[in-house]
Amino acid sequence: MNRTLRIGTRGSALALAQTGHVADQLRAAGAEVEIVTISTPGDRSHAPIAEIGIGVFTSALRDALANGEIDVAVHSYKDLPTARDPRLSLAAVPPREDPRDALVARDGLTLGELPTGARVGTGSPRRAAQLEALGLGLEVVGLRGNVDTRIRKVTDGELDAVVLARAGLARLGRTAEITETLEPIQMLPAPAQGALAVECRVDDVDTEHLLQSTLDDSASRAAVASERALLAALEAGCSAPVGALADVVEDLSDEGTVVLRLSLRGVMATEDGDLLRASATGDLTAAEELGRALAAELLDLSGHAAASPARRS
Ligand SMILES: NCc1[nH]cc(CCC(=O)O)c1CC(=O)O
């Protein structure tokens, strides 16, 4: 294939860093690539994400891909809506970064060392619900903006701490600012956090093959698929914040050979702010079934078995 691949990205420092990484790998595989920056309404608005909707960062990029302005789109997977886009193929899920959330606090403090009433910034209902459930008396303060803006609120003394995805900090070379990496037992990440989604047009089979063979990691793809299936099933049934994390674990088959399995954990906040947790393991080859089964268990726990209109939070 000797045409130049145009790779589209948002213009944020994080988006440029992760797209640059994908471009480097494609170049190393012999492809000619060019990076095209696309401005999205999400980048131009300052309203809370819960108000402007989940697709704001990704739909402009997807439209540019579908109409041929670019040939490849690189997204933070967790920013994609759960509904498939029939115009596009999810050609590759590269090896996932550490999916955990991270605390950046003043004076090197950990969550447990923050004083009662400490102001912790996050715009994510999922992070807010899990922070409040710790019972530490923290004051959760709403927050938006890029990684730099958020961390600056701590350095400026406006907040005691912020919670961010570790993967974003890693891609920006800023892990030195992390004061605690939060264990999933206290803070389950967003479904697909730390993973990228690399898309091309559904009829562009040459590009699809190149992306798949150069970038795709099947274990990361399966883990993320189970987390996203859980999210999709819960979106249909409730409006609660959701966290999920699948780990690929080694197990022994009946014949004594090593098999890979998925271990999936999920958390959902109730309207009263209580957290419902559940976990399950399943075959790597049945990732989505595992996610749906765990979602059903969480819905059962919540007594929300009857679906109400979906609202993403
Ligand atoms: N919602 C914004 C967003 N989308 C992806 C990441 C981080 C990188 C990732 O999770 O892949 C972030 C920032 C954050 O949550 O701190």
The ligand as an SDF file (V2000), in Angstrom:
LIG
                    3D

 16 16  0  0  0  0  0  0  0  0999 V2000
  -12.4360   11.9310   29.7650 N   0  0  0  0  0  0  0  0  0  0  0  0
  -11.1920   12.4740   29.3830 C   0  0  0  0  0  0  0  0  0  0  0  0
  -10.1500   11.4370   29.2160 C   0  0  0  0  0  0  0  0  0  0  0  0
  -10.2360   10.5260   28.2260 N   0  0  0  0  0  0  0  0  0  0  0  0
   -9.1760    9.6710   28.3240 C   0  0  0  0  0  0  0  0  0  0  0  0
   -8.4060   10.0800   29.3960 C   0  0  0  0  0  0  0  0  0  0  0  0
   -7.1830    9.4530   29.8950 C   0  0  0  0  0  0  0  0  0  0  0  0
   -6.5630    8.3790   29.0660 C   0  0  0  0  0  0  0  0  0  0  0  0
   -7.3390    7.0840   29.0400 C   0  0  0  0  0  0  0  0  0  0  0  0
   -8.0900    6.7440   29.9700 O   0  0  0  0  0  0  0  0  0  0  0  0
   -7.1530    6.3650   28.0530 O   0  0  0  0  0  0  0  0  0  0  0  0
   -9.0030   11.2150   29.9530 C   0  0  0  0  0  0  0  0  0  0  0  0
   -8.5070   12.0200   31.0980 C   0  0  0  0  0  0  0  0  0  0  0  0
   -8.8260   11.4660   32.4500 C   0  0  0  0  0  0  0  0  0  0  0  0
   -9.8270   10.7540   32.6410 O   0  0  0  0  0  0  0  0  0  0  0  0
   -8.0700   11.7720   33.3850 O   0  0  0  0  0  0  0  0  0  0  0  0
  1  2  1  0
  2  3  1  0
  3  4  1  0
  3 12  2  0
  4  5  1  0
  5  6  2  0
  6  7  1  0
  6 12  1  0
  7  8  1  0
  8  9  1  0
  9 10  2  0
  9 11  1  0
 12 13  1  0
 13 14  1  0
 14 15  2  0
 14 16  1  0
M  END
$$$$
